[in-house]
Protein backbone atom coordinates (compact mmCIF):
# COMPACT_ATOMS: atom_id res chain seq x y z
CA UNK A 1 0.00 0.00 0.00
CA UNK A 2 1.24 3.47 -0.89
CA UNK A 3 0.00 6.71 0.62
CA UNK A 4 0.73 10.42 0.47
CA UNK A 5 -0.54 13.30 2.58
CA UNK A 6 -1.11 16.78 1.19
CA UNK A 7 -1.70 19.79 3.44
CA UNK A 8 -4.65 21.70 1.98
CA UNK A 9 -4.75 24.23 4.84
CA UNK A 10 -3.15 24.31 8.30
CA UNK A 11 -6.22 22.42 9.54
CA UNK A 12 -7.16 20.17 6.62
CA UNK A 13 -5.31 17.45 4.74
CA UNK A 14 -5.87 15.20 1.74
CA UNK A 15 -4.79 11.58 1.97
CA UNK A 16 -4.23 9.67 -1.25
CA UNK A 17 -3.96 5.89 -1.01
CA UNK A 18 -3.13 3.16 -3.52
CA UNK A 19 -3.96 -0.41 -2.50
CA UNK A 20 -2.74 -3.32 -4.68
CA UNK A 21 -5.62 -5.58 -5.65
CA UNK A 22 -3.90 -8.53 -3.99
CA UNK A 23 -4.22 -6.76 -0.62
CA UNK A 24 -7.99 -6.56 -1.10
CA UNK A 25 -8.36 -10.35 -0.94
CA UNK A 26 -9.27 -10.48 2.81
CA UNK A 27 -11.92 -7.83 2.24
CA UNK A 28 -13.23 -9.61 -0.85
CA UNK A 29 -13.45 -12.88 1.04
CA UNK A 30 -15.33 -11.12 3.84
CA UNK A 31 -17.66 -9.50 1.29
CA UNK A 32 -18.51 -12.85 -0.31
CA UNK A 33 -19.10 -14.42 3.09
CA UNK A 34 -21.37 -11.58 4.19
CA UNK A 35 -23.42 -11.67 0.99
CA UNK A 36 -23.63 -15.48 1.12
CA UNK A 37 -25.19 -15.27 4.56
CA UNK A 38 -27.80 -12.80 3.33
CA UNK A 39 -29.10 -14.47 0.16
CA UNK A 40 -30.99 -17.72 -0.48
CA UNK A 41 -30.11 -19.75 -3.57
CA UNK A 42 -31.90 -23.04 -4.33
CA UNK A 43 -29.57 -25.99 -4.00
CA UNK A 44 -27.17 -24.25 -1.61
CA UNK A 45 -27.22 -23.86 2.14
CA UNK A 46 -27.31 -20.31 3.43
CA UNK A 47 -23.76 -19.05 3.88
CA UNK A 48 -22.38 -21.73 1.53
CA UNK A 49 -23.15 -20.09 -1.83
CA UNK A 50 -20.09 -20.27 -4.17
CA UNK A 51 -18.47 -17.01 -5.27
CA UNK A 52 -19.28 -17.69 -8.94
CA UNK A 53 -22.97 -17.98 -8.11
CA UNK A 54 -22.85 -14.78 -6.06
CA UNK A 55 -21.23 -12.99 -9.02
CA UNK A 56 -24.08 -14.21 -11.23
CA UNK A 57 -26.91 -13.49 -8.81
CA UNK A 58 -25.71 -10.29 -7.13
CA UNK A 59 -23.06 -9.04 -9.49
CA UNK A 60 -19.32 -8.57 -9.15
CA UNK A 61 -19.67 -4.75 -8.77
CA UNK A 62 -21.82 -5.20 -5.67
CA UNK A 63 -19.20 -7.53 -4.17
CA UNK A 64 -16.43 -5.05 -4.95
CA UNK A 65 -18.43 -2.25 -3.33
CA UNK A 66 -18.89 -4.33 -0.18
CA UNK A 67 -15.16 -5.07 -0.12
CA UNK A 68 -14.32 -1.41 -0.58
CA UNK A 69 -16.60 -0.45 2.30
CA UNK A 70 -14.56 -2.70 4.56
CA UNK A 71 -11.09 -2.06 3.11
CA UNK A 72 -11.11 1.74 2.84
CA UNK A 73 -11.47 2.55 6.57
CA UNK A 74 -8.63 0.15 7.39
CA UNK A 75 -6.38 1.51 4.64
CA UNK A 76 -7.21 5.09 5.70
CA UNK A 77 -6.26 4.36 9.32
CA UNK A 78 -3.06 2.63 8.17
CA UNK A 79 -2.14 5.63 6.00
CA UNK A 80 -2.40 7.98 9.01
CA UNK A 81 -0.62 5.61 11.39
CA UNK A 82 2.61 7.00 12.84
CA UNK A 83 2.28 10.17 10.72
CA UNK A 84 1.69 12.41 13.76
CA UNK A 85 -1.58 13.52 12.21
CA UNK A 86 -4.57 14.04 14.52
CA UNK A 87 -7.80 13.81 12.51
CA UNK A 88 -10.98 15.53 13.69
CA UNK A 89 -14.38 14.26 12.62
CA UNK A 90 -15.23 11.99 9.73
CA UNK A 91 -13.22 12.08 6.49
CA UNK A 92 -14.78 12.83 3.12
CA UNK A 93 -13.79 9.77 1.06
CA UNK A 94 -13.84 9.37 -2.72
CA UNK A 95 -12.89 6.25 -4.67
CA UNK A 96 -10.80 7.60 -7.53
CA UNK A 97 -10.07 4.37 -9.39
CA UNK A 98 -10.73 0.64 -9.10
CA UNK A 99 -9.14 -1.68 -11.61
CA UNK A 100 -9.95 -5.36 -11.40
CA UNK A 101 -6.84 -7.37 -10.52
CA UNK A 102 -4.73 -4.20 -10.45
CA UNK A 103 -5.35 -1.66 -7.69
CA UNK A 104 -7.72 0.52 -5.71
CA UNK A 105 -7.09 4.26 -5.49
CA UNK A 106 -9.00 6.50 -3.12
CA UNK A 107 -8.59 9.88 -1.47
CA UNK A 108 -9.86 11.30 1.79
CA UNK A 109 -10.08 14.85 3.04
CA UNK A 110 -10.27 15.40 6.77
CA UNK A 111 -9.82 18.17 9.31
CA UNK A 112 -6.81 17.84 11.57
CA UNK A 113 -5.34 19.44 14.63
CA UNK A 114 -3.00 22.20 13.42
CA UNK A 115 0.71 21.99 14.09
CA UNK A 116 1.73 24.53 16.73
CA UNK A 117 4.35 25.04 19.37
CA UNK A 118 3.28 24.20 22.90
CA UNK A 119 2.67 27.53 24.67
CA UNK A 120 4.64 28.31 27.80
CA UNK A 121 2.42 26.87 30.46
CA UNK A 122 4.84 26.41 33.32
CA UNK A 123 4.71 29.10 35.98
CA UNK A 124 1.35 30.55 34.92
CA UNK A 125 0.25 33.28 37.33
CA UNK A 126 -3.24 32.46 38.58
CA UNK A 127 -5.27 34.50 41.04
CA UNK A 128 -8.09 32.91 43.00
CA UNK A 129 -10.55 34.29 45.52
CA UNK A 130 -9.44 34.84 49.07
CA UNK A 131 -10.44 31.99 51.39
CA UNK A 132 -13.50 32.77 53.47
CA UNK A 133 -13.11 33.39 57.21
CA UNK A 134 -12.76 30.11 59.08
CA UNK A 135 -14.54 31.16 62.26
CA UNK A 136 -18.16 30.88 61.18
CA UNK A 137 -17.63 27.59 59.36
CA UNK A 138 -15.80 26.04 62.31
CA UNK A 139 -18.69 27.12 64.52
CA UNK A 140 -21.18 25.58 62.07
CA UNK A 141 -19.20 22.34 61.92
CA UNK A 142 -19.31 22.13 65.70
CA UNK A 143 -23.05 22.89 65.78
CA UNK A 144 -23.72 20.24 63.13
CA UNK A 145 -21.76 17.72 65.19
CA UNK A 146 -23.74 18.62 68.30
CA UNK A 147 -26.93 18.27 66.27
CA UNK A 148 -26.05 14.68 65.43
CA UNK A 149 -25.99 13.89 69.14
CA UNK A 150 -29.08 15.93 70.00
CA UNK A 151 -32.16 14.61 71.78
CA UNK A 152 -35.81 15.63 71.39
CA UNK A 153 -37.92 17.17 74.10
CA UNK A 154 -41.69 17.68 73.74
CA UNK A 155 -42.84 21.29 74.23
CA UNK A 156 -46.26 22.87 74.52
CA UNK A 157 -45.41 26.10 72.73
CA UNK A 158 -46.01 26.97 69.07
CA UNK A 159 -43.77 25.54 66.35
CA UNK A 160 -40.52 27.38 65.64
CA UNK A 161 -37.90 26.95 62.95
CA UNK A 162 -35.80 23.76 63.42
CA UNK A 163 -38.38 22.12 65.69
CA UNK A 164 -39.16 18.46 64.96
CA UNK A 165 -42.89 17.90 64.53
CA UNK A 166 -44.80 14.63 64.28
CA UNK A 167 -47.35 14.90 61.48
CA UNK A 168 -50.28 13.07 59.91
CA UNK A 169 -50.88 14.24 56.35
CA UNK A 170 -53.86 13.51 54.10
CA UNK A 171 -53.63 14.64 50.51
CA UNK A 172 -56.72 14.82 48.28
CA UNK A 173 -57.66 15.77 44.75
CA UNK A 174 -61.32 16.44 44.06
CA UNK A 175 -62.12 14.92 47.48
CA UNK A 176 -60.34 11.65 46.58
CA UNK A 177 -57.32 10.70 48.71
CA UNK A 178 -53.94 10.81 46.99
CA UNK A 179 -51.63 8.25 48.59
CA UNK A 180 -48.51 9.89 47.13
CA UNK A 181 -49.17 12.91 49.35
CA UNK A 182 -50.47 11.13 52.45
CA UNK A 183 -48.68 9.64 55.45
CA UNK A 184 -48.94 8.89 59.15
CA UNK A 185 -46.56 9.65 62.05
CA UNK A 186 -44.09 11.55 59.91
CA UNK A 187 -41.19 13.14 61.82
CA UNK A 188 -40.21 16.38 60.10
CA UNK A 189 -37.69 19.13 60.87
CA UNK A 190 -39.34 22.48 60.20
CA UNK A 191 -37.25 24.68 57.93
CA UNK A 192 -35.58 21.80 56.08
CA UNK A 193 -37.73 22.29 52.95
CA UNK A 194 -38.39 18.55 52.92
CA UNK A 195 -42.14 18.73 52.37
CA UNK A 196 -44.16 20.41 49.64
CA UNK A 197 -43.67 24.12 48.88
CA UNK A 198 -45.29 26.34 51.51
CA UNK A 199 -45.43 23.66 54.22
CA UNK A 200 -42.75 25.22 56.42
CA UNK A 201 -44.53 28.57 56.38
CA UNK A 202 -47.92 27.15 57.47
CA UNK A 203 -46.36 24.94 60.16
CA UNK A 204 -44.51 27.74 61.96
CA UNK A 205 -46.79 29.09 64.67
CA UNK A 206 -49.01 26.03 64.93
CA UNK A 207 -49.43 23.95 68.10
CA UNK A 208 -49.93 20.29 68.94
CA UNK A 209 -53.30 18.81 67.87
CA UNK A 210 -53.85 21.67 65.43
CA UNK A 211 -54.83 20.98 61.82
CA UNK A 212 -53.67 23.25 59.00
CA UNK A 213 -54.68 23.18 55.35
CA UNK A 214 -52.47 23.78 52.33
CA UNK A 215 -53.20 23.74 48.60
CA UNK A 216 -50.33 23.33 46.15
CA UNK A 217 -49.72 22.34 42.54
CA UNK A 218 -46.92 19.79 41.82
CA UNK A 219 -44.46 20.80 39.09
CA UNK A 220 -43.70 17.21 38.11
CA UNK A 221 -44.81 13.64 38.73
CA UNK A 222 -48.18 11.99 38.00
CA UNK A 223 -50.13 15.00 39.36
CA UNK A 224 -48.16 17.67 37.55
CA UNK A 225 -50.07 20.97 37.23
CA UNK A 226 -53.02 19.57 39.25
CA UNK A 227 -54.08 21.13 42.54
CA UNK A 228 -53.60 18.91 45.61
CA UNK A 229 -55.19 19.77 48.99
CA UNK A 230 -53.39 18.77 52.19
CA UNK A 231 -54.78 18.40 55.70
CA UNK A 232 -51.78 18.45 58.06
CA UNK A 233 -52.30 17.40 61.67
CA UNK A 234 -49.58 18.42 64.12
CA UNK A 235 -49.47 15.58 66.68
CA UNK A 236 -46.56 16.88 68.74
CA UNK A 237 -43.95 19.63 68.80
CA UNK A 238 -40.41 18.79 69.85
CA UNK A 239 -37.33 20.91 70.18
CA UNK A 240 -33.80 19.66 69.70
CA UNK A 241 -31.71 19.64 72.86
CA UNK A 242 -28.04 19.88 72.00
CA UNK A 243 -25.37 18.49 74.30
CA UNK A 244 -23.11 21.06 75.96
CA UNK A 245 -19.97 21.84 74.01
CA UNK A 246 -17.42 20.67 76.55
CA UNK A 247 -14.70 18.09 77.04
CA UNK A 248 -17.24 15.34 77.78
CA UNK A 249 -18.92 16.01 74.45
CA UNK A 250 -15.56 15.94 72.66
CA UNK A 251 -14.82 12.50 74.15
CA UNK A 252 -18.26 11.22 73.15
CA UNK A 253 -18.33 12.60 69.62
CA UNK A 254 -14.69 12.25 68.53
CA UNK A 255 -11.33 10.68 69.25
CA UNK A 256 -10.22 13.78 71.17
CA UNK A 257 -10.13 14.25 74.94
CA UNK A 258 -10.80 17.99 75.01
CA UNK A 259 -13.08 20.45 73.25
CA UNK A 260 -10.06 22.54 72.31
CA UNK A 261 -8.49 19.62 70.47
CA UNK A 262 -11.76 18.95 68.66
CA UNK A 263 -12.03 22.60 67.59
CA UNK A 264 -8.46 22.59 66.28
CA UNK A 265 -9.22 19.47 64.24
CA UNK A 266 -12.37 21.05 62.81
CA UNK A 267 -10.41 24.18 61.96
CA UNK A 268 -7.80 22.14 60.08
CA UNK A 269 -10.51 20.37 58.13
CA UNK A 270 -12.21 23.65 57.23
CA UNK A 271 -8.86 25.15 56.25
CA UNK A 272 -8.17 22.14 54.03
CA UNK A 273 -11.58 22.49 52.39
CA UNK A 274 -10.75 26.13 51.62
CA UNK A 275 -7.59 25.09 49.81
CA UNK A 276 -9.54 22.46 47.90
CA UNK A 277 -12.04 25.13 46.80
CA UNK A 278 -9.17 27.37 45.71
CA UNK A 279 -7.58 24.46 43.87
CA UNK A 280 -10.66 23.94 41.73
CA UNK A 281 -10.79 27.69 41.13
CA UNK A 282 -7.16 27.49 40.01
CA UNK A 283 -7.99 24.66 37.59
CA UNK A 284 -10.71 26.78 36.01
CA UNK A 285 -8.39 29.81 35.81
CA UNK A 286 -5.63 27.66 34.30
CA UNK A 287 -8.02 26.37 31.65
CA UNK A 288 -8.97 29.94 30.73
CA UNK A 289 -5.29 30.99 30.66
CA UNK A 290 -4.37 28.15 28.31
CA UNK A 291 -7.21 29.03 25.94
CA UNK A 292 -5.99 32.63 25.92
CA UNK A 293 -2.60 31.36 24.71
CA UNK A 294 -4.29 29.65 21.75
CA UNK A 295 -5.93 32.66 20.11
CA UNK A 296 -3.48 32.71 17.17
CA UNK A 297 -3.70 28.98 16.49
CA UNK A 298 -6.06 28.27 13.54
CA UNK A 299 -9.06 26.06 14.17
CA UNK A 300 -10.68 23.58 11.75
CA UNK A 301 -13.70 25.63 10.79
CA UNK A 302 -15.24 22.77 8.79
CA UNK A 303 -15.37 20.61 11.92
CA UNK A 304 -16.85 23.44 13.97
CA UNK A 305 -19.49 24.12 11.32
CA UNK A 306 -20.38 20.41 11.11
CA UNK A 307 -20.82 20.24 14.87
CA UNK A 308 -22.98 23.38 14.74
CA UNK A 309 -25.21 22.00 11.97
CA UNK A 310 -25.61 18.67 13.74
CA UNK A 311 -26.59 20.34 17.02
CA UNK A 312 -29.18 22.64 15.45
CA UNK A 313 -30.51 20.31 12.74
CA UNK A 314 -33.87 20.12 14.51
CA UNK A 315 -34.32 23.88 14.14
CA UNK A 316 -34.21 24.82 17.83
CA UNK A 317 -32.29 27.77 19.27
CA UNK A 318 -32.34 31.53 18.76
CA UNK A 319 -29.44 33.65 17.49
CA UNK A 320 -28.06 34.24 20.99
CA UNK A 321 -28.00 30.52 21.78
CA UNK A 322 -26.38 29.73 18.43
CA UNK A 323 -23.65 32.29 18.99
CA UNK A 324 -23.00 30.97 22.48
CA UNK A 325 -22.73 27.45 21.07
CA UNK A 326 -20.17 28.53 18.48
CA UNK A 327 -18.08 30.34 21.08
CA UNK A 328 -18.26 27.33 23.37
CA UNK A 329 -17.27 24.94 20.58
CA UNK A 330 -14.24 27.03 19.69
CA UNK A 331 -13.13 27.28 23.32
CA UNK A 332 -13.61 23.56 23.81
CA UNK A 333 -11.51 22.77 20.76
CA UNK A 334 -8.76 25.18 21.83
CA UNK A 335 -8.71 23.56 25.25
CA UNK A 336 -8.49 20.06 23.79
CA UNK A 337 -5.70 21.01 21.42
CA UNK A 338 -3.45 22.60 24.02
CA UNK A 339 -4.05 19.96 26.70
CA UNK A 340 -3.43 17.14 24.22
CA UNK A 341 -0.18 18.84 23.20
CA UNK A 342 0.94 19.22 26.82
CA UNK A 343 0.05 15.58 27.51
CA UNK A 344 2.17 14.49 24.55
CA UNK A 345 5.13 16.65 25.54
CA UNK A 346 4.96 15.40 29.13
CA UNK A 347 4.32 11.76 28.15
CA UNK A 348 1.15 11.70 30.24
CA UNK A 349 -0.69 8.40 29.97
CA UNK A 350 -3.89 6.88 31.31
CA UNK A 351 -3.40 3.87 33.55
CA UNK A 352 -5.91 1.14 34.26
CA UNK A 353 -6.26 2.64 37.75
CA UNK A 354 -7.09 6.07 36.26
CA UNK A 355 -9.75 4.57 34.01
CA UNK A 356 -11.17 2.38 36.76
CA UNK A 357 -11.44 5.34 39.13
CA UNK A 358 -13.19 7.47 36.50
CA UNK A 359 -15.65 4.69 35.68
CA UNK A 360 -16.42 4.05 39.35
CA UNK A 361 -17.10 7.74 40.04
CA UNK A 362 -19.24 8.32 36.96
CA UNK A 363 -21.18 5.05 37.19
CA UNK A 364 -22.70 6.40 40.40
CA UNK A 365 -24.15 9.37 38.48
CA UNK A 366 -26.07 7.01 36.23
CA UNK A 367 -26.95 4.61 39.07
CA UNK A 368 -25.17 1.78 37.26
CA UNK A 369 -22.74 -0.87 38.43
CA UNK A 370 -19.16 0.08 37.40
CA UNK A 371 -18.71 -3.02 35.22
CA UNK A 372 -22.06 -2.48 33.49
CA UNK A 373 -21.13 1.15 32.84
CA UNK A 374 -17.69 0.12 31.51
CA UNK A 375 -19.25 -2.45 29.17
CA UNK A 376 -21.66 0.18 27.83
CA UNK A 377 -18.75 2.55 27.11
CA UNK A 378 -16.88 -0.17 25.22
CA UNK A 379 -19.96 -1.15 23.17
CA UNK A 380 -20.65 2.47 22.20
CA UNK A 381 -17.02 3.13 21.29
CA UNK A 382 -16.83 5.98 23.81
CA UNK A 383 -14.06 4.46 25.92
CA UNK A 384 -11.42 6.15 23.73
CA UNK A 385 -13.11 9.52 24.26
CA UNK A 386 -13.16 8.93 28.01
CA UNK A 387 -9.45 8.13 28.04
CA UNK A 388 -8.80 11.35 26.13
CA UNK A 389 -10.74 13.36 28.70
CA UNK A 390 -8.85 11.72 31.58
CA UNK A 391 -5.53 12.47 29.90
CA UNK A 392 -6.43 16.12 29.36
CA UNK A 393 -7.57 16.44 32.95
CA UNK A 394 -4.24 15.07 34.14
CA UNK A 395 -2.45 17.54 31.89
CA UNK A 396 -4.45 20.40 33.41
CA UNK A 397 -3.57 19.14 36.89
CA UNK A 398 0.11 19.28 35.95
CA UNK A 399 -0.30 22.88 34.73
CA UNK A 400 -1.91 23.88 38.04
CA UNK A 401 0.81 22.12 40.04
CA UNK A 402 3.45 24.18 38.31
CA UNK A 403 1.52 27.46 38.40
CA UNK A 404 2.06 30.43 40.71
CA UNK A 405 -1.28 30.56 42.52
CA UNK A 406 -2.11 33.47 44.81
CA UNK A 407 -5.27 34.87 46.36
CA UNK A 408 -6.68 38.37 45.95
CA UNK A 409 -4.39 39.65 48.73
CA UNK A 410 -1.30 38.23 47.08
CA UNK A 411 -0.92 35.33 49.51
CA UNK A 412 0.48 32.15 47.97
CA UNK A 413 -1.97 29.25 47.82
CA UNK A 414 -0.25 25.88 48.11
CA UNK A 415 -2.56 23.98 45.77
CA UNK A 416 0.15 21.49 44.80
CA UNK A 417 0.17 20.05 48.31
CA UNK A 418 -3.47 18.97 48.05
CA UNK A 419 -3.84 18.09 44.37
CA UNK A 420 -2.67 14.51 44.67
CA UNK A 421 -4.82 13.66 47.65
CA UNK A 422 -7.98 15.61 46.96
CA UNK A 423 -8.31 16.01 43.19
CA UNK A 424 -9.40 12.62 41.76
CA UNK A 425 -7.60 12.99 38.42
CA UNK A 426 -4.27 14.18 39.82
CA UNK A 427 -1.10 12.15 39.27
C-alpha positions in Angstrom: 0.0 0.0 0.0 1.2 3.5 -0.9 0.0 6.7 0.6 0.7 10.4 0.5 -0.5 13.3 2.6 -1.1 16.8 1.2 -1.7 19.8 3.4 -4.7 21.7 2.0 -4.8 24.2 4.8 -3.2 24.3 8.3 -6.2 22.4 9.5 -7.2 20.2 6.6 -5.3 17.4 4.7 -5.9 15.2 1.7 -4.8 11.6 2.0 -4.2 9.7 -1.3 -4.0 5.9 -1.0 -3.1 3.2 -3.5 -4.0 -0.4 -2.5 -2.7 -3.3 -4.7 -5.6 -5.6 -5.6 -3.9 -8.5 -4.0 -4.2 -6.8 -0.6 -8.0 -6.6 -1.1 -8.4 -10.4 -0.9 -9.3 -10.5 2.8 -11.9 -7.8 2.2 -13.2 -9.6 -0.9 -13.5 -12.9 1.0 -15.3 -11.1 3.8 -17.7 -9.5 1.3 -18.5 -12.9 -0.3 -19.1 -14.4 3.1 -21.4 -11.6 4.2 -23.4 -11.7 1.0 -23.6 -15.5 1.1 -25.2 -15.3 4.6 -27.8 -12.8 3.3 -29.1 -14.5 0.2 -31.0 -17.7 -0.5 -30.1 -19.7 -3.6 -31.9 -23.0 -4.3 -29.6 -26.0 -4.0 -27.2 -24.3 -1.6 -27.2 -23.9 2.1 -27.3 -20.3 3.4 -23.8 -19.1 3.9 -22.4 -21.7 1.5 -23.2 -20.1 -1.8 -20.1 -20.3 -4.2 -18.5 -17.0 -5.3 -19.3 -17.7 -8.9 -23.0 -18.0 -8.1 -22.9 -14.8 -6.1 -21.2 -13.0 -9.0 -24.1 -14.2 -11.2 -26.9 -13.5 -8.8 -25.7 -10.3 -7.1 -23.1 -9.0 -9.5 -19.3 -8.6 -9.2 -19.7 -4.8 -8.8 -21.8 -5.2 -5.7 -19.2 -7.5 -4.2 -16.4 -5.0 -4.9 -18.4 -2.2 -3.3 -18.9 -4.3 -0.2 -15.2 -5.1 -0.1 -14.3 -1.4 -0.6 -16.6 -0.4 2.3 -14.6 -2.7 4.6 -11.1 -2.1 3.1 -11.1 1.7 2.8 -11.5 2.5 6.6 -8.6 0.1 7.4 -6.4 1.5 4.6 -7.2 5.1 5.7 -6.3 4.4 9.3 -3.1 2.6 8.2 -2.1 5.6 6.0 -2.4 8.0 9.0 -0.6 5.6 11.4 2.6 7.0 12.8 2.3 10.2 10.7 1.7 12.4 13.8 -1.6 13.5 12.2 -4.6 14.0 14.5 -7.8 13.8 12.5 -11.0 15.5 13.7 -14.4 14.3 12.6 -15.2 12.0 9.7 -13.2 12.1 6.5 -14.8 12.8 3.1 -13.8 9.8 1.1 -13.8 9.4 -2.7 -12.9 6.2 -4.7 -10.8 7.6 -7.5 -10.1 4.4 -9.4 -10.7 0.6 -9.1 -9.1 -1.7 -11.6 -10.0 -5.4 -11.4 -6.8 -7.4 -10.5 -4.7 -4.2 -10.4 -5.4 -1.7 -7.7 -7.7 0.5 -5.7 -7.1 4.3 -5.5 -9.0 6.5 -3.1 -8.6 9.9 -1.5 -9.9 11.3 1.8 -10.1 14.9 3.0 -10.3 15.4 6.8 -9.8 18.2 9.3 -6.8 17.8 11.6 -5.3 19.4 14.6 -3.0 22.2 13.4 0.7 22.0 14.1 1.7 24.5 16.7 4.3 25.0 19.4 3.3 24.2 22.9 2.7 27.5 24.7 4.6 28.3 27.8 2.4 26.9 30.5 4.8 26.4 33.3 4.7 29.1 36.0 1.3 30.6 34.9 0.2 33.3 37.3 -3.2 32.5 38.6 -5.3 34.5 41.0 -8.1 32.9 43.0 -10.5 34.3 45.5 -9.4 34.8 49.1 -10.4 32.0 51.4 -13.5 32.8 53.5 -13.1 33.4 57.2 -12.8 30.1 59.1 -14.5 31.2 62.3 -18.2 30.9 61.2 -17.6 27.6 59.4 -15.8 26.0 62.3 -18.7 27.1 64.5 -21.2 25.6 62.1 -19.2 22.3 61.9 -19.3 22.1 65.7 -23.0 22.9 65.8 -23.7 20.2 63.1 -21.8 17.7 65.2 -23.7 18.6 68.3 -26.9 18.3 66.3 -26.0 14.7 65.4 -26.0 13.9 69.1 -29.1 15.9 70.0 -32.2 14.6 71.8 -35.8 15.6 71.4 -37.9 17.2 74.1 -41.7 17.7 73.7 -42.8 21.3 74.2 -46.3 22.9 74.5 -45.4 26.1 72.7 -46.0 27.0 69.1 -43.8 25.5 66.4 -40.5 27.4 65.6 -37.9 27.0 62.9 -35.8 23.8 63.4 -38.4 22.1 65.7 -39.2 18.5 65.0 -42.9 17.9 64.5 -44.8 14.6 64.3 -47.4 14.9 61.5 -50.3 13.1 59.9 -50.9 14.2 56.3 -53.9 13.5 54.1 -53.6 14.6 50.5 -56.7 14.8 48.3 -57.7 15.8 44.8 -61.3 16.4 44.1 -62.1 14.9 47.5 -60.3 11.7 46.6 -57.3 10.7 48.7 -53.9 10.8 47.0 -51.6 8.3 48.6 -48.5 9.9 47.1 -49.2 12.9 49.4 -50.5 11.1 52.4 -48.7 9.6 55.5 -48.9 8.9 59.2 -46.6 9.7 62.0 -44.1 11.5 59.9 -41.2 13.1 61.8 -40.2 16.4 60.1 -37.7 19.1 60.9 -39.3 22.5 60.2 -37.2 24.7 57.9 -35.6 21.8 56.1 -37.7 22.3 52.9 -38.4 18.5 52.9 -42.1 18.7 52.4 -44.2 20.4 49.6 -43.7 24.1 48.9 -45.3 26.3 51.5 -45.4 23.7 54.2 -42.7 25.2 56.4 -44.5 28.6 56.4 -47.9 27.1 57.5 -46.4 24.9 60.2 -44.5 27.7 62.0 -46.8 29.1 64.7 -49.0 26.0 64.9 -49.4 23.9 68.1 -49.9 20.3 68.9 -53.3 18.8 67.9 -53.8 21.7 65.4 -54.8 21.0 61.8 -53.7 23.3 59.0 -54.7 23.2 55.4 -52.5 23.8 52.3 -53.2 23.7 48.6 -50.3 23.3 46.1 -49.7 22.3 42.5 -46.9 19.8 41.8 -44.5 20.8 39.1 -43.7 17.2 38.1 -44.8 13.6 38.7 -48.2 12.0 38.0 -50.1 15.0 39.4 -48.2 17.7 37.5 -50.1 21.0 37.2 -53.0 19.6 39.2 -54.1 21.1 42.5 -53.6 18.9 45.6 -55.2 19.8 49.0 -53.4 18.8 52.2 -54.8 18.4 55.7 -51.8 18.5 58.1 -52.3 17.4 61.7 -49.6 18.4 64.1 -49.5 15.6 66.7 -46.6 16.9 68.7 -43.9 19.6 68.8 -40.4 18.8 69.8 -37.3 20.9 70.2 -33.8 19.7 69.7 -31.7 19.6 72.9 -28.0 19.9 72.0 -25.4 18.5 74.3 -23.1 21.1 76.0 -20.0 21.8 74.0 -17.4 20.7 76.6 -14.7 18.1 77.0 -17.2 15.3 77.8 -18.9 16.0 74.5 -15.6 15.9 72.7 -14.8 12.5 74.2 -18.3 11.2 73.2 -18.3 12.6 69.6 -14.7 12.2 68.5 -11.3 10.7 69.3 -10.2 13.8 71.2 -10.1 14.3 74.9 -10.8 18.0 75.0 -13.1 20.5 73.2 -10.1 22.5 72.3 -8.5 19.6 70.5 -11.8 19.0 68.7 -12.0 22.6 67.6 -8.5 22.6 66.3 -9.2 19.5 64.2 -12.4 21.0 62.8 -10.4 24.2 62.0 -7.8 22.1 60.1 -10.5 20.4 58.1 -12.2 23.6 57.2 -8.9 25.2 56.3 -8.2 22.1 54.0 -11.6 22.5 52.4 -10.8 26.1 51.6 -7.6 25.1 49.8 -9.5 22.5 47.9 -12.0 25.1 46.8 -9.2 27.4 45.7 -7.6 24.5 43.9 -10.7 23.9 41.7 -10.8 27.7 41.1 -7.2 27.5 40.0 -8.0 24.7 37.6 -10.7 26.8 36.0 -8.4 29.8 35.8 -5.6 27.7 34.3 -8.0 26.4 31.6 -9.0 29.9 30.7 -5.3 31.0 30.7 -4.4 28.1 28.3 -7.2 29.0 25.9 -6.0 32.6 25.9 -2.6 31.4 24.7 -4.3 29.6 21.7 -5.9 32.7 20.1 -3.5 32.7 17.2 -3.7 29.0 16.5 -6.1 28.3 13.5 -9.1 26.1 14.2 -10.7 23.6 11.8 -13.7 25.6 10.8 -15.2 22.8 8.8 -15.4 20.6 11.9 -16.8 23.4 14.0 -19.5 24.1 11.3 -20.4 20.4 11.1 -20.8 20.2 14.9 -23.0 23.4 14.7 -25.2 22.0 12.0 -25.6 18.7 13.7 -26.6 20.3 17.0 -29.2 22.6 15.5 -30.5 20.3 12.7 -33.9 20.1 14.5 -34.3 23.9 14.1 -34.2 24.8 17.8 -32.3 27.8 19.3 -32.3 31.5 18.8 -29.4 33.7 17.5 -28.1 34.2 21.0 -28.0 30.5 21.8 -26.4 29.7 18.4 -23.6 32.3 19.0 -23.0 31.0 22.5 -22.7 27.5 21.1 -20.2 28.5 18.5 -18.1 30.3 21.1 -18.3 27.3 23.4 -17.3 24.9 20.6 -14.2 27.0 19.7 -13.1 27.3 23.3 -13.6 23.6 23.8 -11.5 22.8 20.8 -8.8 25.2 21.8 -8.7 23.6 25.3 -8.5 20.1 23.8 -5.7 21.0 21.4 -3.5 22.6 24.0 -4.0 20.0 26.7 -3.4 17.1 24.2 -0.2 18.8 23.2 0.9 19.2 26.8 0.0 15.6 27.5 2.2 14.5 24.5 5.1 16.7 25.5 5.0 15.4 29.1 4.3 11.8 28.1 1.2 11.7 30.2 -0.7 8.4 30.0 -3.9 6.9 31.3 -3.4 3.9 33.5 -5.9 1.1 34.3 -6.3 2.6 37.7 -7.1 6.1 36.3 -9.8 4.6 34.0 -11.2 2.4 36.8 -11.4 5.3 39.1 -13.2 7.5 36.5 -15.6 4.7 35.7 -16.4 4.0 39.4 -17.1 7.7 40.0 -19.2 8.3 37.0 -21.2 5.1 37.2 -22.7 6.4 40.4 -24.2 9.4 38.5 -26.1 7.0 36.2 -26.9 4.6 39.1 -25.2 1.8 37.3 -22.7 -0.9 38.4 -19.2 0.1 37.4 -18.7 -3.0 35.2 -22.1 -2.5 33.5 -21.1 1.1 32.8 -17.7 0.1 31.5 -19.2 -2.5 29.2 -21.7 0.2 27.8 -18.7 2.5 27.1 -16.9 -0.2 25.2 -20.0 -1.1 23.2 -20.6 2.5 22.2 -17.0 3.1 21.3 -16.8 6.0 23.8 -14.1 4.5 25.9 -11.4 6.1 23.7 -13.1 9.5 24.3 -13.2 8.9 28.0 -9.5 8.1 28.0 -8.8 11.4 26.1 -10.7 13.4 28.7 -8.9 11.7 31.6 -5.5 12.5 29.9 -6.4 16.1 29.4 -7.6 16.4 33.0 -4.2 15.1 34.1 -2.4 17.5 31.9 -4.5 20.4 33.4 -3.6 19.1 36.9 0.1 19.3 35.9 -0.3 22.9 34.7 -1.9 23.9 38.0 0.8 22.1 40.0 3.5 24.2 38.3 1.5 27.5 38.4 2.1 30.4 40.7 -1.3 30.6 42.5 -2.1 33.5 44.8 -5.3 34.9 46.4 -6.7 38.4 46.0 -4.4 39.6 48.7 -1.3 38.2 47.1 -0.9 35.3 49.5 0.5 32.2 48.0 -2.0 29.3 47.8 -0.3 25.9 48.1 -2.6 24.0 45.8 0.2 21.5 44.8 0.2 20.0 48.3 -3.5 19.0 48.1 -3.8 18.1 44.4 -2.7 14.5 44.7 -4.8 13.7 47.7 -8.0 15.6 47.0 -8.3 16.0 43.2 -9.4 12.6 41.8 -7.6 13.0 38.4 -4.3 14.2 39.8 -1.1 12.1 39.3 
